[in-house]
Amino acid sequence: MKKAPASRQRTSPKPASKGFDPLLGAKIHPVVIYPFRQPRDYSDLEELYRLIARLDSEKGKYARPITVIDRKTHYTLEGSKPFIEFRNNTVARHSDILDAWGVDTCQMWYSGLGMAFEKGGPDDVYWLIPGDFNYGTAIGKDVLGRLHDLPEIIMELKQDICVGEIATDHGNSKQLIDTYGTFALLYNWFPKEAQEIRQFTERPRSEFFAVRHSFLHEVLQQRWYAYEQTVVMLLQAIFNNKRISRFFVGNISDLPEGRESLGSAMQQVERTERVLKTIWRERNQPRVGWTEQYRILESQSEQVRRTAFLILQNLLG
């Protein structure tokens, strides 16, 4: 495998320094994305908000955490006493709640990161924390204990974006979707960039990431996508020669049954294709003769998508 340029070499996870000393005035902004579907068992969320409480208590290092809650979630559960009590006594106690109407999770990211950005400064780092993983398990607790390394890599090693990579085996549904869907489509539409992205991560759709203030500023000025925004940010980082690194999260899952349904997997592949088509057109429309090249790539993309559907049907159906 070709070695990545020095400015973009992958970063191995490293222990956080005990005497963390960020740049003068710099802070880390935790942004929690509350689960769209409230689990019946609150143990995972309770464990997550133990971490958030600790972050909230370290005022010199962290900005006040933000929790983004979709209003559909709120109205679905407005009659639920456990939800109301957890929201008021735990979530609101340790974070500022941002109520948002979101098409999908990535739009919740947009609202939360945008709110944090407006409160931040030029040396700050923004840390996205998905709320729907199994944090209450032994593995989940271990992950929470070192997850703070993710934004610290940005600060200490002067990176622009750090992607958290969860562990999966070759038969895991996320692995299958990324291998036969995400990367296959990336190689069709953006082959050079796809090769570079794969040097940094096998999880280009990860929900775990941290981003530097200056890069987030650039990203927020571009079109934001309701789906697959991590892929978009990685492409933007490659386009603009940003410094990318990864953090190994561990064997943690957000799938209650351990795997995606076939319908969900197909939908994720379709979404990725739509986003990549749009980005390609935006970048290539100024070129003479772009429509002919687009038709060729679109025909190839359809074959990639159909092949991915067949493989996913055989393995997940």
N, C-alpha and C positions, 0 to 999 in steps of 0.2 A: 504494500500500500504506500502511495506517495505521502511523504511527510508534509504536514501542514506548515504554512508559513509561520515564521517565528512569532509574529504578532497574534497568531490565532491558535497556537498549540493547545491541545487539550490539557486541562488541569485536573490532576488526580485529587480526590478528596483529601483534605488535610485536617488535622485536629485544630479546633479553634484555639487561638492563643488565650491563655487565662487573663492576661492583662490587656484586653482588647482596647486599643487606643486609636479610634478612627480619626480621620482628618478633622482639624479644628472645626467644630460646629456641625459636622456631618452626622446624620442619623439614618437608621434603618426604619422603613415604614412597612409594618406588616399589614397585609390586606387579606382578610379571610373571606372566602366565598362560601356562604352558608348553603347546605345541601338543598337543592330544589325540591326533592322529596324527603320530607322529615322521616327519619327512621323511627320505628317504634321504641327501640332500645336506645337510650341516650348515652350509653357508656362510651362510645367513640367520641361523641361531641364533648362529653364531660372531660375526657382526657385531653382533647385538643384545647379546651378552654383553661385547663390548668397551665398549659404552656402559655396561652395568651395572657393569663393573669401574671405570670412571671415576666413576660415581655413588658407588660404595662407598668410593672413596678420598677423597671430599669429605665428611668426617665432620661438619663444621660446618654443612653445608647440607642433607645428605640423611641420613635414617635408614638403617639397614642394609636393603638391598633384600630383598624376599620373593619367592620363586618358588613358585607353586602348581603341583604336578604331580598329575594324577589317577592314582589307584592302578591303574586299568585300563590306562593307558599304561605304568606301571611293570611290571605283570605281563606285559603283551604283549611287553615288550622286556627282561625280566630275563635272558635268555640272550644279549643283544646286547652284545658287548664295546665297540663304539663308543659306544653309549648309556651304559653304565655308566661308561666313562672320561670322557665329556663331563659326565655328572651329577656325578661325584666331583671331577674336576679343574678344571672350569670353573663349572658352576652353583653347587655347594656352596662353592666358593672365594670367590665374589663375592656370594652371597646366602644367606639362610636358606631352606631348603627346607621347604615345608609340604605334606606328603602328604595328599591329601584324596580321599574317595569322592564324586564329584559326578554328579548326574543329567545336568547339561549345563554349558556354560561359565559361565553366570550363577551357578550354584551355586559354582563355583570362585572367582568374584569375591567371593561372600559370605564364603567362608572366608578368602581373602586380605585383603580389606578389613577384615573383622572382627578378624583377628589384628593388623593394622597399627593399627587404631583403639585396641585395648587397650593398645598401646605408646605411643600418641600423646598430644598435649597440645592444649589449647583453641585454639591458633593454627596448628596444623599443617594440612597439605594432603596428600591421598592421591591418588596418580597411578597409574591403571591402564594397563598396557602389554601389549597382546596379543602373543603370541609367534609367531603363525603368518603373518606378513606377509613379503613379499619384501625383507627388509632388506639382502640381499647385493648387490642391483642398485645401479646408480649412483643412481637415484632414491631407493631405500631408504636408502642411506648419507646422502644429503642430508637426508632426513626425520629420520633419527636425530640428525643434527647440530644440529637446531633443535627437536626434540620437547620439550626441557626448557622451552620457552616456555609450553607448555600449563599446567603447574601454577604457573608463575611469574605467569601472568595472574591466577590466583586470589589469590595473595598480594599482588601489587603493585596490583591494581585492586579488591581487596576483593570478589571475586565469590564466589558460593556453589557454582556448578558451571560448568565449562567443557567443552564438547563438541568433540572433534576431528572435523573433517569431511574425508573423503577426496574427491579429485576423480574424477568419473566423467562419461561422456558420456550422452546421452539413451537410448542403446541398451544401456547397461550393465545387467546383471542386478540389481545392488543398487539402481540408480536405478529400474528397473521395479518391483521389489518395494515400494520405499518409496512410489512415486507411486501405483500402482494398488492396493496392499495396505495398507501401514501408514497413510499419510495418509488414504486413502479411508475406512478404518475409523475412524480418529480423528475425522474430520469427522462421522461418523455418531453415535458414542457421546459424544464430547466436542467439539462444534463450536467453542465459544469458545476452549477451551484449545488445540485444534489450530491455530487461526489464530495464536495467540501463539507456539506452538512453531515454526511455520514461519517466523516472523520471525527466529528465531535459528539454525535449522539445517534443512538438507534431509536430514540423516542422523540421525533420531531413534533409530536402533538402533545407533549407533556404538559400537565397542569401545574407542575412545580417549576418555578423559575424566579430569578431575581434579575433586575435590570437597573443600570445606572441612570441617573437623572438626565444626563445629556442625551443618551440614546432614547429614553422614554419620551423626551421632548420631541425628537425627530419622529418617533413612531406615532405619537398622538396627533401629529400634523398630517399624517397620511390617512388614507381610507382605512377604517377599522372594520373588521369582518366579524359577523355574529358567530361564525364557525371557523375552527382551525386557525385561530389567530397566532398560535405559537409558531406554526409553519411559516406564516406570513412574516413574523418578526425575524425568524432565522434567515429567510430569504433577504429581507431588508438589511440584516447584518452583513451577509455575504456581499450584497450589491455595493455596500458602502465601506467595506473593509474594516468592520468592527472586530473587537476582540471577544471571542467566544470561548466558553469553557463549560464543563459539565460537572455535576455532583451526583455521586451514586447514592440514591435514596434508600434502596433496599427492597426486600420482597414484600411490598405492601400493595393492597388491592382496594378498589372502589366497586368491585363487582360482587354483589351479595351472593350470587350463585357460582362465582368463580369464572364466569365467561359471559361474553356478549351474546345476545340472540342474533340469529342470522339477519333478521330485519334491521336491527340496530347497526350491525357491521356493514351491511350494504349501504345504509343511509350515510354512514361516515365516509365511505369511499366516494359516494356521489357528491357529498359536500366538498370534499377535498378537490375533486375534479373541477367543480364549479368555481372554487376560489382560484385555483391555478390558472384556469382559462381567463378569468377576469384580470389577474395580474399580468399575464402574458400580453393580453390585448393592450392594457394600459401602457406597457413598456414598449410595445412594438408598433402601435398605430402610426407614429410619425414616420415610419420607414416606408419607402416606396415598395409596393409589391407584397406587403405584409399579409394581405388576405389569402394569397395562394399558399404561403407557408402555414398560415393558420389552418386552412382546410386540411392540409396534410397532417399536421399535428393533431387536429381534432379527430381525424379518422383513426390515427394510431392510438389516441387516447381512448376511443370507444373500444378498441380491441383490448387494451390494457384493462379497462373497467370490466368488460365481459369475462375476461380470463380471471380477474380477481373474484368476481361473483361466482364463477364455477368452482374455483378452489375453496372459497369460503363455504359454499353450499355443501361441498364434499366433506369438509372438516367440521363445520358447525351446524349443518342442517340436520 
